[in-house]
Amino acid sequence: MRAPLGVIGVGELASALVTGLCEAARPPGEIVVSPRNAPTAAALAERFEAVRVAASNQEVVDQCERLLLAVRPQVAREVVGELVLRPGQDVVSLMAPIDDEWLIDALAPARLESRVLVLPGAARGEGPVAVQPGSDDVNELFGRVGSVMSVPEREDLITLSALSSWAAPVYGVIAAATGWAAGQGADPQVAGDYFAAVLKVFVDAAAAPGAPPPDVLVRQAQTPGGLNEQAVELLDAQGWFEQIAGVLEDVRARLAGPAR
């Protein structure tokens, strides 16, 4: 019988991951989750027969061979410091890699097997899953909830993590555009649905196999004197694209931690 998969920290991302795993074509077997976020943990256990809520974080550790650590970075040192791990135990960090190099020593005698970036789409088996470093076992497990991208270096994972910070800004763009359309008299629901669908078409085109690089797509989407050309020129004149790079640089600097 396979040992249970352990999960400490049951927030939004961990809940999405557990949901995706339980509804995957090949569920991983029993999943033992920590009790700290009691309502979410209880809801998962009620929904999925494979999920069981442990009495404590240590009970999760004691009953699993692979532990998924999904606590917030702000409390990670405290949570990990209270755990008694054992040799041969593998730990996968689902936390944003904010100045987390201390994890390797703190988890000993267990091993930090991989760092993994998971998005809420994992609940539906959708979206990218960045794994650093990749391994057959970890890639197979997370391949059940998304498209695995093996990343060789932690520095690369930090860069990808900065890119994943754009959920709220993208929603903000949709909200601003929808608000503008409503101000023109459009139905807000219709405008929001339309604009979100338009963006999805563009994003799907950029993510399609064999798609041209984004800078080529930018050129291809513009016709001389067209509306897309006008929009790009106005945004460029306001420094909008340069600001994106600046925001990402600031987020990445926070992830990388103090300069050493």
N, C-alpha and C positions, 0 to 999 in steps of 0.2 A: 504494500500500500504506500502511495506517495505521501511524503510528509506535507503538512499544510503549508500554504504560502502565507507568510505573516505580513501584516500591514500596520505600521504605527503612524498615526495621523490620518484622520478620515475627514479631510476637507473636500473642497469642490473637485480638485484634480484626482485625488485618491478615490473618491466616490465614483467619478467618471471611469477611472481605470478598472475598478472592481466590477462596475456594471458591464463594461465592455468585455472583460474576461469571462464573466458569468454567462453572457449572451453570445460568446464566440462559438464557432463551430466545434472547437475543442477546448472546453473549460478546463482550468488547471486543477480541478479537484477542490478540496476544502480550503477555504480562505479564512484565516483568523485575524480579526481586526481589533484594534485597541479601543478602549471604552471612552476615551477622553471627550470626543465629540459625540456624546451619547445619542442625541436624536438621529443624526445621520447614520451612525453605526447600527442602531436599532432598526432603522428603516431598511438598510441593506440586508440585514439578517432576516427581516420579515419578508422581503421581496425574493430573496434567493436562498434556496435550501443549502447551498454550499457555504454560505457565510455564517460564521459564528463569532460572537462578541466575547473577547477575553475579559477576565476580571481586572487585568492590569497590563501595562506595557511589558513587564517582565514575563508575564505568562505568554504573551505573543512570542517573545524571544525563545522561551523554553520549548515551545511546541513547533517551531519551524526550522527549516534548514536554510531557506532563502528569505531574507527580511527586506521588505520595501519600506524605506524611511521617507515619510511624506509630511513631516512636520514643517512648520514655518521656520525659516532661517533664524528669526529672532529668538526662538526658544530651543533651537537645536542643541546647543551646548548643554543646556540643563537636562533635556530629555536623554541625550546620549550618555551623559555623565552618570545617570542613574541606572543604566542597563548593564547587566552582566552577560557578556557574550562569550562564545566558546570557540575554540580552534575548529577550523573547517566550516564555519558558518559564513555564508555569503550575504553581503548587504548591498542593496541597490539604492542609491540616493535619488529620490524624485524631487528634491529641493532645488530651487534656483541656486546655481553655484556661486553664491555670494561669499567670497573670501572663505571658502570651505576646505582649504587644504589641510586644516587641522583634523578633518574627519578620519584620515588614514590612520593616524596614531590613536585617536580617541576610540576607534572601533576595535582595536586589537584586544584579544587575539583573533577576532573575526577579520574578514577581509572585505575591503571596499571593492566590490566586483565591478560595478559600473555606476556612472552617473547618467540619468535618463531625463530628457525633457518630454513631458506628455502634455497634450492639450485637451480641453474638455470634449473635443470630438471623439476621443477614445471611447466614450460611452456608446457611440454609434459605429465604432470600428473605422473611423475616418481620421484623416490628417496625418502629419508627419510625427515620427517618434525618433528623436535624436538620441543615440546611445554612444557613450564614451567610457572606456573603449568597448567596441563591439565584441561579442563572443557568440558562439553557436547557440548556447542555452538562452542567453539573455535576448538575443535577436529573435529567436523562435518564440519566446514568451510574449514579447512586446509586438511581434509581428501579427499577433492575433487581434490587436486593437488599432492598427494603423500601418503606415508604410515606414519601415525602419531605415534610418540613415546612420550608418556607422561613422563616428567621428573619431579620428585618431588622437587628437590632443585636447586637453582641457581648455586651452586658450581658444580653440575653435568652437567648443561648446559654449563658452562665455559669449562669443560673438553671436551665435545662433540664439542664445537665451535673450540677448538684447533685442533681436528681431521679434521674438515672441511677445515682447512687451507692447506690441502694437494692436492688441485686441481692443482696448478702450479707445485709443485714438481713431481706429477705423470706425468703430461705432459712433464716435463723436462726429466724424465726417458725415456719416449717414444721417445722424440727428440734425446737424446743421443744414444739410441739403434738404432734408424733409421739412424742416422748419421754414426754410425759404420758400419751398413749393407751397406750403400751407398758407404762407403770407400772400401768395399770388392767387389764392382761392382754391387750390387743389385739395382734394380729400387727403388728410394726413396719412391714413392707412394705405390708400392706393399709392400715394407718392413714395412712402417708405418701402412698400413691397416692390414697387417698380425699380427704385434706385438700388435696393439691395440685390435684386435680380440682375440688373445691369452690371453691377460690380462683379457678381459671380461669373457672368459670361466672360468678362475680361480676365479675371483671375484664373478661371479654368483654361483659357487660351494660353496664358503664360505658363501654366503648370503642365500642359499637355506634352506627352512624349515628343521629342524632336522640335519643340517650340523654339523660335529664334530667341536670342538674348533680349532682356527687357529693353535695352536701349534701341534695339532694332524695332521692337514692337511699338515703342514710342513714335518712331519715325513713320512706321507703316500706318499707324492710326490717324495720322494727320494728312489732310489734303490741302493744297495751297488755297488760302482764303477760307478754309473750312472752320467749323465750330471748335473742333478739337485743337486745331492750330491756335485759335484765339485763346482758348482756355489755358493751354500750355504756356503761351507767351505771357499772359497776365500773371500766372502763378510764378513763372520764372522771374519776371520783373520784380515781384514782391519778395524774392529770395526764399520761396516756399520749399523748393527742393533742397537748397543748402541747409535750411533749418532742420529738415528731416535727418540729415547726416549729423548735425550738431546734437540733436536730441538723442540719437542712438549712441553717440560717443559718450555722452554724459551717463546714460544708463549702463553702458559697458564698463565705464570707469568705476561705477558703484559695485558692479558684479566682481570686477577684478580685485577690489579691495585696496588698501593703502599700498603705495609704491614701496617696493622693497629694494 
